[in-house]
Amino acid sequence: MTGNSFSVSGYGPARAGWTRLFARDSLARRLDWPILLAALALSLLGSLLVFSATRNRTEINQGDPYFFLVRHLMNLGIGFALMIGTLWLGHRALRNAVPVLYGLSVLLALVVLTPLGATINGQRNWIVVGGFSIQPAEFLKVAIILGMAMMLATRVDAGDKPYPDHRTVAQSLGLAAVPCMILLLMPDLGSVLAMVAIILGILLASGASNRWVFGLLTVGVMGCVAIWQLHILDQYQINRFAAFANPNLDPAGVGYNTNQARIAIGSGGLTGQGLFHGSQTTGQFVPEQQTDFVFTVAGEELGFLGAGLIIALVGLILWRACRIARDSTELYGTVVAAGIVAWFAFQAFENIGMTLGIMPVTGLPLPFVSYGGSSMFAVWVAVGLLQSIKVQRPMSA
C-alpha cells in the first residue's frame, strides 16, 4: 500500500484486488478474519442485549421499543464503514495525518470544558449537538496510539536507532500527557486509567527502557494520591470508590448499581433465564444497563455460557491482535497494534470487573457491546488499523 491508492505489496491497485476477491494473493485472503468476525459477533450480540435492556424503558426510548436497537445497528454500520475507510487509507498513510488527527481530537476534548460541554449521567465529558452526542475521550485513545507510535518508531524504522532513546520516549509521554490532563479536568478518571494502560502497553512494545515503565507507574501512584488529597474528584466518583471498597455501604444508595448488577449476573446460572426474560432486566432494576452495565444482561439472560462467549470473543480479538503486533515488520505497526491490545484488554476487564464487583465503577463501555456511537466508531477504526497492519505485511512474514 502506497499513498492513498490501495495496493498490497505488488498485487496492484484496489480495483484489481476487488475483482480477484478470493484469489490466492487477494486482499480478502490477507485479512484477519477471526478479528473481523469476532468483532461483528460482539456488536450484533450487543445489539440484542441493548434491545433487551431498553425495549421496556419508555422513559428513555421515547415510546419506541426499537429506538436503541436501530441506533445501535446504525452505529455499527457507520463503524464498519470507518473500518473499511481506515483499511483503504492504511495505517502508513494515516501516519502522515497524525498531527492533524491529534490536534482535532484534543480540540474536541477542550470543547467539553466550555459551555458547549454537556453532563450525562453525572459525567461532564460529552458534546451534544442537536440530537447527537459525542464523547471525545474515545477518539483521544486512537490519537494517542497513533501519535506515540509515530514518535517512538520514526528513527527506529528509518534504521537510525535500534530502539527509542530517552529523549524520544520523553517527547512521546509529553504528547500523551496533554489529553490526560484535559480528561482529569473534566474529570473523567475512567478514561484516564484507560489512557495509562494504553501508554504502558505502548512503552513495553516499543522497546523503551524499563525505567520509563517503572517511573510511569510510580508517577501514576503518586498522581492518584494527589488527586485524592486535593479533592479533584467529584462527589459521585468518591461515592463509587467507597461502594467498591465496601459493597455493603448504603445498598439502596451508592452501592445500588453494583449490588443490582451482581444479583442480575448471579441469577443467570449456567444457561440464563432466556433472552428478553431476565427478571432484573425486565424489572428495570439495573441502571444504565444498555451502556455501562450491558454485561449484566448477558449474565442474567444468557447465563454463564453466554457471558463466557463474550469473554471468549474478546479474548480471540486480543490474541489475534497480539499476533499482528508480533509479526509486524516495522516498529510503528507493532506499537499501534500493542496500544490497541492494551486499550481493549483494560477496558473489557474494567467493564466486566465492575459488574462483578471486583473493580470500581468508572463508566467505561464494553468494546463493541455497549451502546454508544463514539465508542463504536473508535473501536472499529482500531479494527481497521489492525487489518491494515496485517494486510501490509509481506507474504513471507
C-alpha positions as CSV (number, residue, x, y, z in Angstrom):
1,M,0.0,0.0,0.0
2,T,1.5,3.3,-1.0
3,G,0.0,6.8,-0.6
4,N,-3.8,6.8,-0.9
5,S,-4.1,4.2,-3.6
6,F,-4.9,0.8,-2.2
7,S,-2.3,-1.7,-3.3
8,V,-0.8,-4.6,-1.5
9,S,2.9,-5.1,-2.0
10,G,2.9,-5.8,-5.7
11,Y,-0.7,-7.0,-6.0
12,G,-1.9,-4.0,-8.0
13,P,-4.5,-1.3,-7.2
14,A,-7.7,-1.7,-5.3
15,R,-9.8,-2.3,-8.4
16,A,-7.8,-5.3,-9.4
17,G,-7.9,-6.5,-5.8
18,W,-11.6,-6.5,-5.6
19,T,-12.1,-8.2,-8.9
20,R,-9.9,-11.1,-7.6
21,L,-11.5,-11.0,-4.2
22,F,-10.8,-14.6,-3.3
23,A,-7.7,-15.2,-5.4
24,R,-4.7,-16.7,-3.6
25,D,-2.9,-13.4,-3.2
26,S,-6.1,-11.2,-2.8
27,L,-6.9,-8.7,-0.1
28,A,-9.7,-11.0,1.3
29,R,-7.2,-13.8,1.8
30,R,-4.9,-11.5,3.8
31,L,-7.5,-10.0,6.2
32,D,-7.6,-11.3,9.7
33,W,-11.0,-12.9,9.6
34,P,-11.1,-14.1,13.2
35,I,-10.8,-10.5,14.4
36,L,-13.4,-9.2,11.9
37,L,-15.9,-12.0,12.6
38,A,-15.4,-11.8,16.4
39,A,-15.9,-8.0,16.4
40,L,-19.1,-8.4,14.3
41,A,-20.4,-11.1,16.6
42,L,-19.8,-9.0,19.6
43,S,-21.5,-6.0,18.0
44,L,-24.5,-8.0,16.9
45,L,-24.8,-9.7,20.2
46,G,-24.6,-6.3,21.8
47,S,-27.5,-5.1,19.7
48,L,-29.7,-7.9,21.2
49,L,-28.5,-7.1,24.7
50,V,-29.2,-3.4,24.2
51,F,-32.6,-4.2,22.8
52,S,-33.4,-6.4,25.8
53,A,-32.3,-3.7,28.2
54,T,-34.2,-0.8,26.7
55,R,-37.3,-2.2,25.0
56,N,-39.5,-1.7,28.1
57,R,-37.9,1.6,29.3
58,T,-40.3,4.1,28.0
59,E,-38.6,6.9,30.0
60,I,-35.6,6.7,27.7
61,N,-36.7,5.0,24.5
62,Q,-39.2,7.7,23.6
63,G,-42.0,5.2,23.5
64,D,-40.4,3.2,20.7
65,P,-39.1,-0.2,21.9
66,Y,-36.8,-0.4,18.9
67,F,-35.3,3.0,19.4
68,F,-31.9,1.9,20.9
69,L,-31.7,-1.2,18.7
70,V,-32.0,0.8,15.5
71,R,-29.5,3.4,16.7
72,H,-27.0,0.7,17.8
73,L,-27.2,-1.0,14.4
74,M,-26.7,2.4,12.7
75,N,-23.7,3.0,14.9
76,L,-22.4,-0.4,13.9
77,G,-22.9,0.3,10.2
78,I,-21.1,3.7,10.5
79,G,-18.3,2.0,12.5
80,F,-17.9,-0.7,9.9
81,A,-17.7,1.9,7.1
82,L,-15.0,3.7,9.2
83,M,-13.1,0.4,9.5
84,I,-13.2,0.0,5.7
85,G,-12.1,3.6,5.2
86,T,-9.2,3.1,7.7
87,L,-8.1,-0.1,5.9
88,W,-8.4,1.7,2.5
89,L,-6.2,4.6,3.6
90,G,-3.8,2.3,5.6
91,H,-2.0,2.9,8.8
92,R,1.0,4.2,7.0
93,A,-0.9,6.9,5.2
94,L,-2.6,7.8,8.4
95,R,0.9,8.2,9.9
96,N,1.3,11.4,7.9
97,A,-2.0,12.7,9.2
98,V,-1.3,12.1,12.8
99,P,-0.6,15.8,13.7
100,V,-4.0,16.8,12.3
101,L,-5.9,13.9,13.9
102,Y,-4.2,14.5,17.2
103,G,-4.9,18.3,17.1
104,L,-8.6,17.7,16.2
105,S,-9.0,15.2,19.0
106,V,-7.5,17.5,21.6
107,L,-9.6,20.4,20.3
108,L,-12.8,18.3,20.7
109,A,-11.8,17.4,24.2
110,L,-11.2,21.1,25.1
111,V,-14.7,21.9,23.8
112,V,-16.1,19.7,26.6
113,L,-14.6,22.2,29.1
114,T,-16.5,25.1,27.5
115,P,-20.2,25.9,27.9
116,L,-20.7,23.6,24.9
117,G,-19.8,20.6,27.1
118,A,-22.7,18.5,28.5
119,T,-23.2,16.4,31.6
120,I,-24.7,13.0,31.1
121,N,-25.1,10.5,33.9
122,G,-23.1,12.7,36.2
123,Q,-20.1,12.9,33.9
124,R,-19.2,16.1,32.0
125,N,-17.4,14.5,29.1
126,W,-19.8,15.0,26.3
127,I,-20.6,17.4,23.5
128,V,-24.3,17.4,22.4
129,V,-25.1,18.8,19.0
130,G,-28.8,18.6,18.1
131,G,-29.9,15.1,18.9
132,F,-26.4,13.7,18.7
133,S,-23.8,13.3,21.5
134,I,-20.1,12.9,21.1
135,Q,-17.6,11.6,23.7
136,P,-14.2,13.0,22.6
137,A,-12.3,10.7,25.1
138,E,-13.0,7.7,22.7
139,F,-11.2,9.4,19.8
140,L,-8.3,10.6,22.1
141,K,-7.5,6.9,22.6
142,V,-6.9,6.4,18.9
143,A,-5.0,9.7,18.6
144,I,-2.6,8.8,21.5
145,I,-1.9,5.4,20.0
146,L,-1.1,6.8,16.5
147,G,0.8,9.8,17.9
148,M,3.0,7.8,20.3
149,A,3.6,5.2,17.7
150,M,4.8,7.8,15.2
151,M,7.2,9.4,17.6
152,L,8.6,6.2,19.0
153,A,9.1,4.4,15.7
154,T,10.3,7.1,13.3
155,R,14.0,6.8,13.9
156,V,13.9,3.1,14.6
157,D,12.1,2.3,11.3
158,A,14.5,4.5,9.5
159,G,17.4,2.4,10.8
160,D,18.9,5.2,12.9
161,K,18.3,3.6,16.3
162,P,17.7,0.0,17.4
163,Y,15.1,1.3,20.0
164,P,13.7,4.6,21.1
165,D,16.1,6.8,23.1
166,H,15.2,8.6,26.3
167,R,14.6,11.9,24.6
168,T,12.1,10.3,22.2
169,V,10.3,8.5,25.0
170,A,10.0,11.7,27.0
171,Q,8.6,13.5,24.0
172,S,6.0,10.8,23.4
173,L,5.0,10.9,27.0
174,G,4.6,14.7,26.8
175,L,2.3,14.2,23.8
176,A,0.2,11.8,25.8
177,A,0.2,14.0,28.9
178,V,-1.8,16.8,27.3
179,P,-5.0,14.8,26.7
180,C,-4.7,13.1,30.0
181,M,-4.6,16.4,31.8
182,I,-7.7,17.5,29.9
183,L,-9.5,14.4,30.9
184,L,-8.6,15.0,34.5
185,L,-10.1,18.5,34.3
186,M,-13.4,17.1,33.2
187,P,-12.9,14.9,35.4
188,D,-13.1,11.5,33.5
189,L,-11.0,9.2,35.7
190,G,-12.1,6.1,33.9
191,S,-10.7,7.3,30.5
192,V,-7.5,8.5,32.2
193,L,-7.0,4.9,33.6
194,A,-7.6,3.5,30.1
195,M,-5.0,6.0,28.7
196,V,-2.5,5.0,31.3
197,A,-3.0,1.3,30.3
198,I,-2.5,2.2,26.6
199,I,0.7,4.2,27.4
200,L,2.1,1.3,29.4
201,G,1.3,-1.2,26.6
202,I,3.0,1.1,24.0
203,L,6.1,1.6,26.1
204,L,6.5,-2.1,26.7
205,A,6.1,-2.9,23.0
206,S,8.4,-0.2,21.7
207,G,11.5,-1.5,23.4
208,A,11.9,1.6,25.6
209,S,13.9,1.2,28.8
210,N,12.0,-0.5,31.7
211,R,13.0,2.5,33.8
212,W,10.3,4.5,32.0
213,V,7.7,1.9,32.8
214,F,8.6,1.8,36.4
215,G,8.8,5.6,36.5
216,L,5.4,5.9,35.0
217,L,3.9,3.5,37.4
218,T,5.4,5.5,40.3
219,V,4.1,8.8,38.9
220,G,0.7,7.2,38.5
221,V,0.5,6.1,42.1
222,M,1.6,9.5,43.3
223,G,-0.9,11.1,41.0
224,C,-3.7,9.1,42.4
225,V,-2.7,10.1,45.9
226,A,-2.5,13.7,44.9
227,I,-5.9,13.6,43.2
228,W,-7.5,12.2,46.3
229,Q,-5.7,14.6,48.7
230,L,-6.5,17.7,46.6
231,H,-10.2,16.7,46.3
232,I,-10.2,16.9,42.5
233,L,-12.7,14.1,42.2
234,D,-16.4,14.9,42.1
235,Q,-18.6,13.5,44.9
236,Y,-20.2,10.8,42.7
237,Q,-16.7,9.5,41.9
238,I,-15.8,9.3,45.5
239,N,-19.0,7.5,46.2
240,R,-18.2,4.9,43.6
241,F,-14.8,4.1,45.2
242,A,-16.5,4.0,48.6
243,A,-19.0,1.5,47.3
244,F,-16.2,-0.6,45.7
245,A,-14.3,-0.7,49.0
246,N,-17.4,-1.6,51.0
247,P,-20.1,-3.3,48.9
248,N,-22.5,-3.3,51.8
249,L,-22.2,0.5,52.2
250,D,-25.6,2.1,51.5
251,P,-27.0,-0.7,49.3
252,A,-30.0,1.5,48.4
253,G,-27.8,4.4,47.5
254,V,-24.1,4.5,46.3
255,G,-23.9,0.7,46.3
256,Y,-27.2,0.2,44.5
257,N,-25.7,-0.2,41.0
258,T,-23.1,-2.8,41.9
259,N,-25.5,-4.8,44.1
260,Q,-28.1,-5.0,41.4
261,A,-25.6,-5.9,38.8
262,R,-24.3,-8.8,40.9
263,I,-27.8,-10.0,41.6
264,A,-28.6,-10.0,37.8
265,I,-25.5,-11.9,36.9
266,G,-25.9,-14.4,39.8
267,S,-29.5,-15.2,38.9
268,G,-28.5,-16.3,35.4
269,G,-26.9,-19.6,36.4
270,L,-25.4,-21.7,33.7
271,T,-27.7,-21.1,30.8
272,G,-29.6,-18.0,31.9
273,Q,-33.2,-17.1,32.2
274,G,-33.6,-16.7,28.4
275,L,-33.2,-13.7,26.1
276,F,-35.8,-11.0,26.9
277,H,-36.9,-12.9,30.1
278,G,-34.4,-11.7,32.7
279,S,-36.3,-10.7,35.8
280,Q,-33.8,-7.9,36.8
281,T,-33.6,-6.6,33.3
282,T,-37.4,-6.7,32.7
283,G,-38.0,-5.2,36.1
284,Q,-35.5,-2.4,35.2
285,F,-33.5,-2.8,38.4
286,V,-30.1,-2.2,36.9
287,P,-29.3,1.4,35.9
288,E,-27.6,2.3,32.6
289,Q,-27.9,-1.3,31.6
290,Q,-27.6,-0.6,27.9
291,T,-24.2,1.1,28.4
292,D,-22.0,0.6,31.5
293,F,-23.8,-2.5,32.7
294,V,-24.7,-4.3,29.5
295,F,-22.7,-7.3,30.6
296,T,-25.4,-7.9,33.3
297,V,-28.0,-8.6,30.6
298,A,-25.8,-11.3,29.2
299,G,-25.1,-12.8,32.6
300,E,-28.8,-12.9,33.6
301,E,-30.4,-13.9,30.3
302,L,-27.7,-16.0,28.6
303,G,-26.1,-17.3,31.8
304,F,-22.5,-18.3,32.3
305,L,-22.3,-19.7,28.8
306,G,-23.4,-16.5,27.1
307,A,-21.3,-14.3,29.3
308,G,-18.4,-16.7,28.7
309,L,-18.9,-16.4,25.0
310,I,-18.5,-12.6,25.2
311,I,-15.2,-13.0,27.1
312,A,-14.0,-15.7,24.7
313,L,-14.7,-13.4,21.7
314,V,-12.9,-10.5,23.3
315,G,-10.0,-12.9,24.1
316,L,-9.9,-14.0,20.5
317,I,-9.6,-10.4,19.3
318,L,-6.8,-9.8,21.8
319,W,-4.9,-13.0,20.8
320,R,-5.1,-12.2,17.1
321,A,-4.1,-8.6,17.7
322,C,-1.1,-9.8,19.7
323,R,0.0,-11.9,16.7
324,I,-0.4,-8.9,14.4
325,A,1.8,-6.9,16.7
326,R,4.4,-9.7,16.9
327,D,4.5,-10.3,13.2
328,S,4.7,-6.7,12.0
329,T,7.9,-5.9,10.2
330,E,8.0,-2.3,11.4
331,L,8.0,-0.9,14.9
332,Y,5.2,1.6,14.0
333,G,2.8,-1.3,13.2
334,T,3.9,-3.2,16.3
335,V,3.3,-0.2,18.6
336,V,-0.1,0.6,17.1
337,A,-1.3,-3.0,17.5
338,A,0.1,-3.2,21.1
339,G,-1.7,0.0,22.0
340,I,-5.0,-1.4,20.7
341,V,-4.4,-4.6,22.7
342,A,-3.8,-2.6,25.9
343,W,-6.9,-0.5,25.2
344,F,-9.3,-3.3,24.6
345,A,-7.9,-5.6,27.3
346,F,-8.1,-2.9,30.1
347,Q,-11.5,-1.6,29.1
348,A,-13.0,-5.1,28.8
349,F,-11.5,-6.1,32.2
350,E,-12.7,-2.9,33.9
351,N,-16.2,-3.1,32.5
352,I,-16.8,-6.7,33.2
353,G,-15.0,-6.4,36.6
354,M,-17.2,-3.6,37.8
355,T,-20.3,-5.6,37.1
356,L,-18.9,-8.4,39.2
357,G,-17.8,-6.1,42.0
358,I,-14.0,-6.7,41.6
359,M,-13.4,-3.3,40.0
360,P,-14.7,0.2,40.8
361,V,-17.5,1.6,38.7
362,T,-15.9,4.0,36.1
363,G,-18.3,4.3,33.3
364,L,-16.1,2.7,30.6
365,P,-18.1,0.9,27.9
366,L,-17.6,-2.8,27.0
367,P,-15.9,-2.6,23.5
368,F,-18.3,-3.5,20.6
369,V,-21.1,-4.4,23.0
370,S,-22.2,-1.3,25.0
371,Y,-24.5,1.2,23.4
372,G,-22.7,4.4,22.3
373,G,-21.7,5.9,18.9
374,S,-18.4,7.3,19.9
375,S,-17.2,4.1,21.4
376,M,-18.4,2.0,18.5
377,F,-16.8,4.3,15.9
378,A,-13.4,4.3,17.8
379,V,-13.2,0.5,18.3
380,W,-14.0,-0.2,14.6
381,V,-11.3,2.3,13.5
382,A,-9.0,0.3,15.7
383,V,-10.0,-2.9,13.9
384,G,-9.3,-1.1,10.6
385,L,-5.8,-0.3,11.9
386,L,-5.2,-3.9,12.9
387,Q,-6.3,-5.1,9.5
388,S,-4.1,-2.6,7.7
389,I,-1.1,-3.8,9.7
390,K,-1.9,-7.4,8.8
391,V,-2.6,-6.7,5.1
392,Q,0.5,-4.6,4.5
393,R,2.8,-7.3,6.0
394,P,4.8,-9.1,3.2
395,M,3.6,-12.5,2.3
396,S,6.7,-14.2,3.7
397,A,6.2,-12.7,7.2
